[in-house]
Each structure stands twice: as C-alpha cells, then as structure tokens.
Amino acid sequence: MLRIGIDIGGTFTDFAVWRRGAGNDTAIKSFKVSSSPPNFAEAVREGLEELLADVTLEPDEPVFVMHGTTVSTNSVIERSGPRLAMLTTKGFKDLLELQRLRLKVPTNLFSIRTSSLVPRELVFEIDERLLSDGSERQLIDLDQVVAAATAAKSDGIRSLAICFLHGYRNPGHEQAARDAIAESVGGLDVSLSSEVWPQLGEYERAITCVLNAYVKDRMDTYLGEIEAYLRERLPASRLFITKSNGGVMAAREARDFPVHTLLSGPASGVTAARFLGEMLDEPDLLTMDMGGTSTDLSLIRGGAPMVSTDSEVGEFPLMMPVTGIEAIGAGGGSIAWMDGTVLRVGPKSAGARPGPACYGQGGTAPTLTDAYLLCGYLNPDHFLGGRMPLRRDLAEAAMRPIAEALAMDTTAAAESCVAVATSNMVVRLLPYLARVGIDPPELILVLYGGAGAVHGPLLASEVGIERIVIPRTPSVFCAYGGLVCGLVHDTVRTVHGQAMSLDVLKRTFAELESEGREWLARQDCESYLTGDEIERSAEMRYRGQSFQTSVPLSPQAIAGKDLSAVEADFHTEHERLYSHADPSAPVEYIELRTRILGALDTPRPSKVDWTGGNDEVTEHKALRLDGATFDDCAVYQRDGLEPGRRVTGPAVIEQPDATVLVPDGFVAKVAAYGDLILTRGT
C-alpha cells in the first residue's frame, strides 16, 4: 500500500509519500511544488506527476491519497460561493440576520454585524413547528415547501439549506421537506441541519448548515477534477480528504458534507505533532505552523489535541468539534508596510504569485521572507535545496522604502519587520495560553511549515518557552500528517431538558456509537483498518450557568452504578479550568458526544542510522539578532549532524526543505530519531 499526503498552502503544495513494507519513517519521500491559485488542482496534478516519475507502482497496489485542502475555506473567506436559499420555521425569517445579540467587540458600539450568506429575500418561512422535546405542535405544510423551492429554482438557485426549529431533536420535518423537493421540484441540492450537525443553538446550527450548502458546489467540482485525474493515472487509488477534527473521510463523504473540511490543512499538522509527541513521550505540546500566508497555533494536552466547538471560519462560527486552532495573519509572505510612521506586518500576503520580492517572480513589496534573507537567516543558494535561488538585490530594493521611512539601513529595517511580526504573535499567543491556564515554560514548542523553524525560535525566546522540537521534515509536516492520520468521525446528541440517568446515558452513547460505526463502514476501507477506538464526552454545567464545560468521560465512569462518577469528572474539570467546583450543586447535561477513530497503517518511528553525511559546517556568516550583528556564525547541514551532536547558537542549520535558526542562548541537539531539540541555556 502506498500512502500519499498532500497539503495545499498559500505558497506551496506539499507532498509526503510512504510505502507499507518499504521501511519505517526514514523511507518517507517529500517534496514541494508551487501552489496554483485559483486552480489548486493544477499543483496537485503537477506534484503527482513528479511522484509517478519517481515511484514504480506494483500491479493492483492500493494507493491512499490523503488530501488536505483550503478550497472550502477560501470559498467562505472570499465569499465566492453561489447564491443560496434557506427554508426555516415561520416567524424565524431573520435568524441569519439577528445572529446573537451580543457584540463581537463589546467596547465598540458601532460594530456592524456580519452580513448573511443568504439574502433575506431568499429565506422562505414554512408553516411547521416542533417543540423542544421533539414533539409535533404543527404539521409541516409541504405545499409551501414545494412553492418555496420552485421559487428559489426559478431565481437560479441550485443549493438550498433547511433549518427548522428544534430539528436537532426530531429530523422528521426537515426530511419530509427534502423528500417533497426531490419528488416535485428536483434539480436542487439540499442540506439538512439535522444531518450536518444536530446540536442545540438555532443560529449556530443554521449557519453550519448554510456553510455546508455554500461550499458544496465548489468542493464537488474540485474533488471531481482530482478524482477524474486519479482514475486515469492511479486507477487503484482511493481519495480521502482531511477533516477539521484531524482525521480523514472518503471523498464522496466530503462531497456531501464539505463543512467538515473548513479547517482541513491546519488540523492535519496537529495530528502529525500528536504522533511526534507519542514518539518522544512528550504529551504537552504547543504547535506552530507558519507557512506563506498565516501562522496557526494549537495545543496538545495529555497526548490529545485540544478540541474546540466555538471556532470561526471567516466571519462565521463553526460549532462542531474541530481541532482547536488559533490563526494569526503572519506568514513568510506577509507584507511589511508603513501605517503613517508605524511599521506593520500583514495581514496582506504576497501569496504564491508573485510571492516575496526575493523570489524574482515580479513581487515588489517587502515580506518577512525578504527580511529573513537580509538578516542572514536564509541562504540564497540553498532555498528549497537550491531549486529556487533567492535574489538579495530584489529583497533590498523592496525593503528600501521601509528603511528610509525608519531612517535605518535595510538590514536593521528587516530585523524590525521580524520583531513586529513576533510581537503580533506574542499578543495572540499569551491570551490563548491564559484562557486554558497554561504557562509557556510548561510546553514544548513544535515548529513546522515553511517558515516555522526560522521564526518559531524567536517567538520561543520572546515568551519564555524553553524547549523546541523541529521534526525531520518540518516544511511538509502537514502533508506528513496525511501519512499518520486515521478515519475520525464525531457524533452528537442534545439531551438538554431530559431527565438523565445512567441507563439513559448508556443507551444514548450506544446509539451514537452505532452511528459512528455506520459512518466508518461507509468509508469503504474496513479491510485496511488496524483497529478502532471510541471516545466519549459530555457537555455539562451547573444548573443556572449560561455556558457548559466539555468533559471527557472514562469507561470506568460510565460503567459505574450511578452518575456520581460522571459528575465527579465534571467537578474535576471545572476545578482545573476555573479553580472552583461545587460538588453539592446540581449538574445539567446538555449534550453527549462520541468520536470514533479508525486506525490505518502508519510509518513507525525509528532511530537514525547515521553513517556520516556531508561536512557539518559549510560556511560562516553574519546574523542580525536582537538589535546586534553576530559575525562569523556557523552554518550547519542537518544531514551532517550525527545524533547527540550539539550546536550552540547563534547558528543556522540547513536542510533541503527548511532552515532552522538557533538563536543566541539556545543549544540545538540531534535526538535519536533525527528530530532537532532546541533547549534554552544548556
């Protein structure tokens, strides 16, 4: 079996390839090609053609293509999807307009609400009503449904979302509406909120359903292109798409529920970091994925990625469980600019075309990559292993207006750009860690992405992180996540308002587990699974609270004689998060959730069999750090460093797909598995 991980970034599209039986993780091949916006499929085809020229497939050898994509995300951020219509319960026409009464920025009384993805005139009210327990108060008027769908279709609408009040409790009315549309109208693609994500919260559930309908057409077209290419060139292949929860799903499932791909790429990198943490026996990690357009931060606690149910994509909430990602608008392509007399970096990016000025592709704006080059961090002849030489003269020309505005030379101006970008990261990182009650020294920082190993050590130095891990292939680490991920699916059941007992708890979890196993069977790769696992959790709160806490539930707690062990887990988690718990207070159960994980074969870690490589020191050069120039800093080749070798900063370590900056005060050491460990002070 051949596994191919693909991750599309704003600047490059990354590939990682591993063949079962051909060795452990040292046998992984990786490479990059330039991304091709807006037609991202071109870069995927280009990379696969490069792969096929280098890899010989055995007859009938199965090929798993694990693809992380930003197609759905870009559609939402750019608002480039098609016009939509929505059916909702009579009296709730303005559900998408009203949203939530709270202000996003409480101190700004002039803030404007996010404009809806569905124009108000295309929201149709339907006579029907379910009560909060799922019982029927008013029959659904299917004639109104057909009339609304007919009007929408005549207006050129091709996709329609249906979100009826309390559809999470009883999907009957939504299903009846869909069936009536299919029978009497046809030609419309229909998304049901009760199928997309059946959770309490009318606006959040509605917008999740609308997002699914909004990106469906574009994802269907994109995946159709990829599948058509694979049928021709890799007929034995199966296409899987990375999900926002860090797992993958079959491409046909992604066509029906593309909303699960909105955080596809970043989640794959966190999955790879979790795998690395298991290998190093380090359960608490902070991940930093810095690419060409953005930086994504995420936490892994106790060996499990932190899960968020209140993420955002563009301007819209995403209530389903996803890998918790804190996105910062700073990447290697982020443009530096003067705001009057103030230097700013980002959020606008040079992207893949034209890219940073030093790429020589027509870019003239100064970017962080140009700043790295001028500060000495990057080798102009070694970038991407020499496949893309960098132009220092173009970087200097781009940086000169910034230098003149700041009355300094271009090298000092470049370091100022780096310092501003670091400050932007600090002001986002520290509140993020404070919200979950973690101090920076408690964590190990895992760096990846094209610019992660350059800028990450500077961030660590600034906030007091003392240990850094840089994997063997940091530049294609998200693609590597496609080689170590499995099939993952979340299910939810709202139980708020129900009388809860241990029997009800067990019965509900059994139903959710059955749904998860049915989903796993639909992915059509059961013969390749090496095992499966079920995780259970509950959203709980003290009676009277307006927010709930997600509580992982152990099998021992669920197997008890009553709910006391379950509620003890809640009190413990509440104490950990808020330094307060009241075991005598009554507890409410809001939702029960399960997550099923289907494991696939993955490359296993192995210690580096070092036989000597290139000369470890290839040159000496000046580095600009902390307002000073360090002359005669050594430049090392990573494949020339044997396990246990220590490199004292300031220094640079180069490899074909990445550059590692070792700041002053840090020491880098090559670990037994080939990863670089940077430690402050020793």
Phi, psi and omega in degrees: 000135177251129176249131180238119175262132180231133176225124179266123174249176181292333182248316183232154171250124189256148180229138172225136188227135177216139178247126177297133180089353181262010180128181181270207185290348176287347180270006181286132174259144179215151177196172182228149168229158179293137176293160187229059178293146001273352181267081186294339181296334180299316180294323178297314179296318180299315180294320179293325176295320177297321179294314183295334177286344185248342185241132176261122180273140174285154178302130178061020178290125179292142179234123176256118177258113181257108193245117170266132188225150176252012184300311181293319180299313180298324179300319181287312182298318181275351185052048184256013179280177182281168173292141184238162168234159179220141172255134178216171182294142179304132183099354183238031182300326184264022180305314182284337180277318182289324180055237175244145185292334182293149177277142176297319177242097187303334182274356181250100183284354182252012180294149184251136179293151177298130178289142186289153173283345180244117177302145184302325181289348178255015171260118185253130179271136182239134175290109176185156177198129171249148175273171187294342177268003179093354179285156186269122175266323181220132178299151177281137178270097184289336175295321176296320179300312181296319180296318180294315180296323178295317179296319180296316181295320180293340178270008177090009181282137178245340181235141185220137178251142178237122178221101178261153181303129179063026175295339177294333182272326182215109183278003189304313183293319179296318179294321179296321179295316179299316181296322180293321179294316181297322184282321189256339184244299180071165177077006178243136174270126188243130173249132179253133179297330181288343176261324183291307176195097188278079184233150175302142181119092192297314182294312182298319179293320180295315183290329176295319178294318179296318178299320178299314180293327185291322184263358188296314184295316182292320178294320179298317179295313182297311181294328176298320177298314182294316181294322178297319178295316182294323178298325182280316189260331180225072187297338180269011186271158173233133183261126175239147182244134179293138180261163179293342179269007175095353177260197177227164175218159179298150184301323181293329175292322179294330177292323181280324184230064183292346178300337179285356182254007189294336176238039189301302187297305181302323181296326180295322178296322178293323175300317177296321179293322176299318178298319178295320178298321176298318182296321182269359184057044178236103187275345185244108186228149167247122182262145178225112180251103181248112180252213183278333186242338184205169175237129180245128178250144178207157182246141171239119183239130180061027179084003181236132176300140177292137183253136179242143173244012178227040177285170177230146173235117188064237181255014190239143178286148177234105192274348183284157181294123178225161173298125184295117182236131171254108185266135179237135182281061178217120178217180181300334179266003181298135186270132174272139182206160180261124175258084190071245178258007184255130177278130177232154178230121181078182001280352181294141184236151176286344176065199180280326178228120004277348181082182177303155182301322184292348177289339181071029181250018177106353179289140180237350181275141179287134180236174177298323178299320175298320179295318178301318181296315182290332178279355177093003184288325184256144175266116185297338180264358187243356186299130185053042179065024180090000182286339180225087178299144181256147183255105179294323181298322178290324176296317179296319179297320179291324183279343187301318178299324177294315180299319180293321179294328181265359180057052178211171179283170186293328180292316178294322177296321178298317179294327176297321177298317179297319181295320179295317179298319178297318179298321177300322179290319182299316184290345174264324184289313186296316175296325178299314179291325180295325181296333181252010173069043183234135173268142181309319182296346180284346191248158167256131180270122177258122186251133175202182190090163185302325183250000186299317184284347175274309188269332183304315178300328177292320177295316179300317179298324183287320187261356176094016173287133189256346181226139182228139174240131176239113183295171184297325181236069187294328186289335181240031188293326178293323175293323175300327176302330177293342179271342185241002181273168176231186176279129183225135179215136179253142174230153184219149174220122177282126181238009181300132180093346177275147172289121185262135174221170180295324178296316178297319179300311182295319181295318179295317178297324178296320178294318179294321178296321178297318177299318180296319181290327175296319177298316181300321180293328181289344182282352171058044173214030183301327182291345181259356181287139177258001179158170176216163184213146178244129173249141182236143178210165179223143170266117187227161177201162171286144181302128182101343176289151179259003178223157181240166182241134177278126186236113172294135183249127179280153176303327180295321180294318181289332182276003182290182182276338179209193184274002186299320181291323177297314182289333174296322175298322178295312180301320180296316180292321179296320177296318181296319184282321190239005181056034178203142173206151179228087183300344180272350184278147178291147184245138176254142175257123183261309181216152170243141184223150170230155173228125177256136180238118176259115186276143175241164175302136179228155174294132182268144180292149178215152179290149183291129174266084188278122181245017185090140182227215177290169174303133187290323178254122183254337178193173172234142180206172180271140175238139177261113183217138173052040176077007181228158176256123178260110181278156171059041176277138183283144173247120184253152170262127187298322181285356175263001182261121179280155177306135182093345180294137182249138178236122181266131180281160004282137181199170177232137175241124184252147170215167187302327186253004184195162172236133181250124176263126175255104184290166174299135181095355177246151175237130178260140179225139177276118181280171186298328182270004178095355177282151176267130177247118177257128182235137180285124168090334183229000000 
